[in-house]
Amino acid sequence: MTDSHGKHAKSDVEAEGALARLALRFTAFTEKWLPDAFPFVLVGTFVVLLFGLVTGEPLLKRPDDPAATKGFGMIDAWGIGFWSLITFTLQMAMIIIGGYAVATSGPVARLITRLARIPKSSRTAVAFVAAVAMLASYLNWAFSLIFAAILAREVARNVPKADYRALGAMAFLGLGTVWAQGLSGSAALQVASASSSPAPVQEVIKAGGHASGLIPLSDTIFTWQAIVATLIVYAVGVGMAWFIAPGEGNARTAEQIGIELKPLIGRGSAYNGQRGEARRPGDWLEHSPLFSLLIVLLGAVYLVRYFSGKNFFNALDLNTVNLILFLLAMLLHWRPWRMARAVRDGAPAAAGVLLQFPLYGGIFGMIAYTGISARLAGWLVQASNQFLFPPLVAIYSCILGIFVPSGGSKWVIEAPYVLQAANELKVDAGWMVVVYDLGEASANLLQPFWMLPTLAILGLKARDIMGYTFTMFLACFPAALIAVTLLAPHVTG
């Protein structure tokens, strides 16, 4: 029986084609040799420390000027940077929790149920989940991780012969393609927000011609060039999803993997269970929507006043995105106890951010507050020109993203020297944010850190879907490189 199973598995692999076989070999390699996400940042800390020492940076040094942002030794710079991302850390944690709360609310669950009835065949099921996942990630990346995973489960219930692994990979596809070009793209939101962008980054932006030290969204993700690049990657992603979906004869269904698919709404639902009615006077506050609605009203009035007289996209930053998510979740959950349950259930997904971002801040400090930033900028300038700089940065950003799996924290590591090099080469700083976004997002298809919330909902392991995500990388990343190269001349200074 074991031999029969092995032969069947081998025939399945051969039927998937050359790219799928390559993807499976890549997955086997990563399972054996690559550590989890947390050791990456631990090792990365000492790689940067050793790099600084080898290139001539002092180990211990503090400049005489207490207001200085350069000239520190490696250890002193690490300590200064360690808590430099504390505001951003909480903002990212709230995006994850808020996205989860919105995605698991009753109205959104009913929407998912309706959407899941649209695809009728295995191939259309995989392509449909890919299309919706990328669209959802454009609206909010954290929301898409949960929304698309729940959608994939429900689609698998309606199309039981679809390959469950492929559906799981496509549910994550938005994080590997277009999320950073959307409304929750951390790099674009950071450079648009004074509270989220570190002072050294704002200084480089000022040197590039933005007097405020900020770059509004209208100069980054909402330029026509950025929108066209995003559409190109989106179209390639949907097309690839269609072609790599295995036929029913080679598919591994949820039932074959041993996963029970419970209904999304109604009896047996994991997200919309009921709670006993209020019996004590104090229980009334938990069950009544009155104060939830008052909070939503309070927030809505503030948002109207906040955006009044401003360009909506220029005024949108991490704090306003999080407030909108919070108010929407309150409204959709209706009763306070449901909102509290959603936040409690979503909080574990933010654990990685809380643990790792201070260490990313330390890495940022060692690069930004020493001479490393200027040295790397000089190397990039020497190795490139105005035409080749965008694709070179995209490739570099993708490679670094494998080891630093966070768009926001990685951006503050790269921003000082990338933007400084862009200034020297007369490349528009806003376009370099777009280039960074497309390159960084592609790295998520090659490492499992941000897959974890999606995998938890699907009941899968990273090895189950990384063959598919790697295959998507082979098409989507080259498409992004072509887009940033061909569109770049239109926005260079």
Secondary structure, DSSP 8 states (H G I E B T S, - for coil): -HHHHHHHHHHHHHHT-HHHHHHHHHHHHHHHH---HHHHHHHHHHHHHHHHHHTT--SS---S-TT-SS---HHHHHHHHHTTTHHHHHHHHHHHHHHHHHHTSHHHHHHHHHHTTS--SHHHHHHHHHHHHHHHHHH-HHHHHHHHHHHHHHHHHHSTTS-HHHHHHHHTGGGGTTGGGSTT-HHHHHHT-TTTS-HHHHHHHHHTT-TTS---GGGTTTSHHHHHHHHHHHHHHHHHHHHH---TTT---HHHHT-----SSSTT-SSS-------STTHHHHH-SHHHHHHHHHHHHHHHHHHTTS-HHHH--HHHHHHHHHHHHHHHH-SHHHHHHHHHHHGGGGHHHHHHHHHHHHHHHHHHSSSHHHHHHHHHHHT--TTTHHHHHHHHHHHHHHHS--HHHHHHHHHHHHHHHHHHHT--HHHHHHHHHHHHHHHTTTSSGGGHHHHHHHT--HHHHHHHHHHHHHHHHHHHHHHHHHHGGGT--
